[in-house]
């Protein structure tokens, strides 16, 4: 084991892992994958800024913090059901508190035909074999330390399946709630979402907090869209101000499948999201729209990687960043058009605003093309509010603070204009306004 791996963070998890009673123990292939991923994590520890994937996100402070594994009291943590409500959205919901499934807060009765929604712990106790491909994965890259940790220690998560041809009318909600507890906890969630051929689904994923805490949460999500499937994924992240949240979301799209992601990243002290999409079938399409808004001393890091692997695939990504006070944002957008992916169409845009002299945003667009007859474009900017527009609003009688907030809100709102659900758009708008400096 390297000296870099001998940290309070790693040692606390080593001890916790030895005593962990994880669901599915005794399943040979799962135990083997957990052991191999844990050994790899313990040997290497957390990546440092010499690793290109973590160049702008330092983990030195995190490495010095020990965490307890899981929350033995999660089932009794008080959570007001009203705090989980989302205006205009009333449908199936799966709720986890500090990483543990809460049946009392979930809504799993009268699921529509074609929809299966279960906690991972129940699936592992019943019929785990269909999850073997996802859960037996080994993470070999040094930058995938948190994915290794998650693969070794994930205690629960969501398993969501939509049958071929099923069109789920109501949005399905996945709620990840952080609740205050004694000490600092580490929880790990593993989600698997599969849409059959021609299936349609809208998924709303929310990360919420019911009080102040400094927990560590990791989450790995796999999305598989079979031929012709359509997924609309909305992500609302408002973790506690002191929380650390590291997520990895992977999308695999087969022929003519379409996935659209709208993401709003607002909460957390240290937040990282690795988004990877594989356009594996002819005519697959992947669209992302996102806003990240670090303020105070927040650090929000988004890593987007899209790989075109088939004929006539398309991707379109529009991301906006706004940093205030001493907030720091990181955005990397990488597009690869692989050999044989002729006729692909790829575009990526990242525009950013700095609202104070101490704020910082690092952006890095990347484009690699190895195919013919390809349309591709990418661009990134970092700047400040347009002084002419600001002057115009102030000349019309608006105070400076209000004028700045109005321009900043308009800059962000443009990303969510194509959301078809008016109630959801209004909710996102309220969250945006609440994050803006007063």
N, C-alpha and C positions, 0 to 999 in steps of 0.2 A: 504494500500500500504506500502511495506517495505521501510525502510530508504535507502536500496541499490538501490531502483528504483527511488529515488528522485535525479536525475542527470540531468545536462543540456541536455544530449543526449535524455533522455526519455521525459523530459518536452517539448523540442522543437518539438518532433514528436507528443506528445499529442495535442499541440495547432494546428499543421498542419493538423492532422487527423480530427479535428472538422470541418475544413473548406474545406476539400478535396472533389472535384467533380470527383469521380471515375467512370469509365465506368461500366455499368451494375447496377447502383443504381436503386432500385425499384424492383429488382429480390429478392423475399423473402428469399429463401434459401441462396443466396449469401450474402445478407446484414446480415443475422443472423450469418453466419460463420465469416464474417469480424469482426463483433462486438465482438464475443466471443474470437477470436484470439487476437484482440487488447486489450481487457480487461485483458487477461492472460499476455500479454507482459507488459502492464503498471503496473500491480500488482507486477510482479517479476523483471522486468528490465533485464539488461544484466547478464549473468552468470559470476561467478568469478572462480578462479583457484581451488576452493574447489570442483567444479563440475568436475567429472572425465573426461568428454568429452572435457573440456577446461583447463585441468591441465597444459599444456605447452603453452597456448596462453592467455596472460593477456589482458583484455579489459579496464583497468583503464583509460588509456589516451583517448580512444575513448569515454568513458562515460562522459568525461568533455567537449566534443565538441558538440555544437548545430548544427543542419542541417535544411535547408529549404526543404520542400517536393516538389519534382518534379521541372521541368524547364519550365516555361511559354514561354520561347523563343526558345525551342528546335527545333521547325520547321524551324527557320531561322538561326540556328547556321551554320557558314560556314564550310563545309566539302568537301574537294577535292575528287571527285570520283576516281581519280587515286590512292589516298592513300588507297582505299579499294580494289584495284585490287589484284588478286592472280594469278601469272603466271601459265599458263596451265590449269586454272580452269575457265570455262565460262558456267554458268548455272543459275538457279533460285536463287534469293537472297532476304532475308528479313533483313532490316537495321533498327536499333534503335539508336537514339542519345540521351544521357542522359535519357534513358528509354522511349523515345517517338518514335513512328513509323514514319519513313521518306519514304513516297511513292516516292519522287523524286530521292532517292538513291537506292531504291529497284528494283528488276527485277522480275516482276510477270506476264509478258506477255507470252503467248504461253507456258503455263505449260504443261508438258507431260501428256498423258492420265493416270489417276489413281492417280495423285498427287494433293492434296489440300493444299495450303499454304496461310494463312491469319493472320493478326494481331488479337490478342485477343479482342481488343476493337470492331472490326467489328463483330466478332462471337457473342459477348455478346449482341450486338444491333440487331442481327438477330435470331439465333437459339442457345441459351445458354444451353438448357437442357442436351445435350450429355456431357457437361463438368461438370455436377453437381458432379459426383463422385470425380473428381480431385479437384475442387475448393471449395467444401464444407468441406474439411478435417480440422480437429481440431488437433493442435499440443499440446500435453499434457506434454511432457517431458521438464524439466527445461533447458536442454541443447539446446533446439530447439527455442531459443529466436528469432533468425533472420528469421526462417521459419514462426513463428507466425507473425512477423512484415510484412513479405512479403505477407502472406495470407490476412492480414488486409488492406494493402496499395498498392498492385501491381496495377499499372496503365495500363500496356499493356504487350505484349509478343507475342510469336509465337504459332499458332495452326497449326500443320503439320500432315496431315493424308495421308497414302498410302493405296489404295484399295487392297483388297485381290487379290493375284496373280500378282499384278503390279510390274514390275522390272524397277526402275527408273535408266536410264543409266547415266545421268549427276549428279554430286554431287550437293547437295543443300547446300547453305551457309546461316548461321545465324550470323550476325555481330552486336556486341554490342559495341557502340562507346562512349567513354567519351570525352566531349568537354569542353574547358574552359568556365566559366560562372561567373557572379557576385556572390561572396560568395561561400559557400560550400553547395552542394545539396545532397539530398538522393533520389535515384530512386530505384524502385522495379519492377522486370520483372518476369513474370510467363509464362512458356512454357509448352505446351502439345504436345507430339509426339506419334502417334499411327500407327503401321504397321499391316495391316490385314494379314490373313493367307497366307503364302507363299510369302509375299511381300519382296522386297529388296530395300535398300536405303543406300546411303553414305551421311552423314551429316558432314559438316565442320563448326564448331563453333569457331568464332574468337572474342576475346576481345581486342580492340584497343583503342588508345588515339590519339587525334589530337593536343594536347598541354598539358601543365602542369595544373593540377587541383588536388584537394584533396577531391573529392566527395566520398560518400558512395554508393555502389551499392549492392543490394541483388538480388539473382536469385534463383528461384525454378523451376526445370525441371522434368517432369514425362515422362518416356519412357515406353510404353506398346507394347510388341511384341507378336502377336498372334501366333498360332501354325505354326511352320516351317518358320517364318519370319527371315530375316537377316538384321542386322544393322551394318554399319561401321561408327563409330563416331570418328572424329578427332577434338581435342580441342587445340587451340592455344591461350594462355593467355599472352598478353603484355599490361596490364593496365598501366596508368600513374604512374610515380615513387612515387607520393604522395597519390595515391588512396587507398581506402579500398574496398575490394571485397569479399563478402561472398556468396557462392553458395551451393545449395543442389541438387543433381541429383539422382533420383531414377529410377531403371530399374526393370521391371517385365517381366520375360520370361516364356512363356507357352511352351508346349511340342515341343521339337526339335527346338526351336528358338535359334538363335545365335546372340550375340552382341560382337563387338570388339571395344575397346576404346584405342586410342593413345592420350596421353595428354602431353603438354609441358607448364610448368608453369614458366614464366620468370618475369612478371611485378608486379607492386603494392607495396605499403608500408606494408600493412597487408592484406594477402590473405588466405582465408580458403575455402576448398572444401570438403563437405561431400558427399561421393559416396556410395550409397547403392544399392545392387542388390539382387533380390529375384528370385531364380531359382525354379519356381512354377510348371513346367511341366516336365514330364519324358524326359530325354535326352537333356535338355536345356544346353547351353554352354555360358560362359561369360569369356572374355579375356580382360585384361587390361595391357597396357604398358605405363609407364609414367616417366617423368623427371621433377624434380623441382630444380631451381638454384637460391637461394637467395644470394644477394651480398649487399654491403654497409650495411645498417641497415634493409634490408628487412626481413619480417617474412612470411614464406609460410607454411601452415599447410594443410596436406591432410589426410582425415579420410576415409578409405576404409572398408566397411562392406559387406560381401557376405554371403548369407544364402542359403544353399542347402536344398530344401524341398521335392524333388521328386526323383524317382529312376533314377540311371544312369546319374546324372547331373555332369557337369565338370566346373571347373574354373581354370584359370591360370593367375597369376599376377606377372609382373616383373617391379620393380620401381627402379630408380636411383636418388640419391640426390647429389648435389654438392653445398657446401657453401663456400663463400669467404668473406674476410674482416670481418665484424661483422654480417654477415647474419646468420639467424637462420631458420632451417628447422624442421618440425615435420611430422612424418609419423606414422600412426597407421593402421595396416592391420589385420582385424578380420574376421575369417572364422568360420561359424557355420554349422555343418552337423546335421540337425534336425532328430528326430526319424522318421523312415520310409524312409529316403533318402539313402537306401542301394545301394551299388555299386557306390557311388559318388567318384569323383577324383578331389582333390583340391591341388593346390600348390601356394605358395607365396614367393617371394624373394625381399628383399630390401637391396641394397648395396649403400653405401654413401661415399663421399670423403670430407674431410676438407682441404681447400687450404690455411688456415691461422690459427694462434694460437688463434684468437678471434672468429672464426666461431664455430657454434654449430648445431648439428642435433640430435634430439631425436627420436628414432624409437622403436616401440612396436608391434611386431607380436603376434597375439592371435589365438588359435585354439581350438575349442570345438567340440567333436564328440559324437553323441548320436545314431549312426546307425552302422550296421554291414557291413563287406566286403568293407571297405572304404580305398582308397589310399589318404594320405594327407601328406604334407610336408610344412614347412615354415622356413624361416631363415632371419637374418638381420645382417649386418656388418657396422661398421663405422671406417674408417681409412684414410690413406694418400696415395699419389701416390707411386707406387712401385719404391723404390730407385734404384734397379738394372736396371729396364727399363729406368729410367731417366738417369742413368749413361751411358747406352748403346747408347742412342740417342745423348747425349752430346759428347761421344767419337767419334761419326760420324760427328761432326762439328756443330750440332745444338745448338744455344744459349739456356740457361736455360729456359727463358720465352717461347720460341717457343716449346721446348721439353715438358714442362708442359702442354701447351695448346693442343699439339698434343695428349698426353696421355689422357687428360681430355675429349677431343672431342670423342676419340675412345670409352672411357668408356660409354659415353652417346649415341653415335650413334647405338650401338648394340641393343638398345631398339626399334629402328624404322626400323630395317633391313627388317621386314616382311611387311612393308607398300607396297601395290602393285603399287601405283601411283608414278612414278619416279619424276615427277615435284613437287609433294608434299614432297617427301623425300628430294629433293634438297632445297626446301624452309625451311624445318625444320632444315636442316644442316646449312643454312645461319644464321638462328636465333640463333642456338647454338653457332656458332663461334662468333657472335656479342656479346654474353653474357659473353664469357670467359675473364678473366683478361688479359690486354695487357701488 
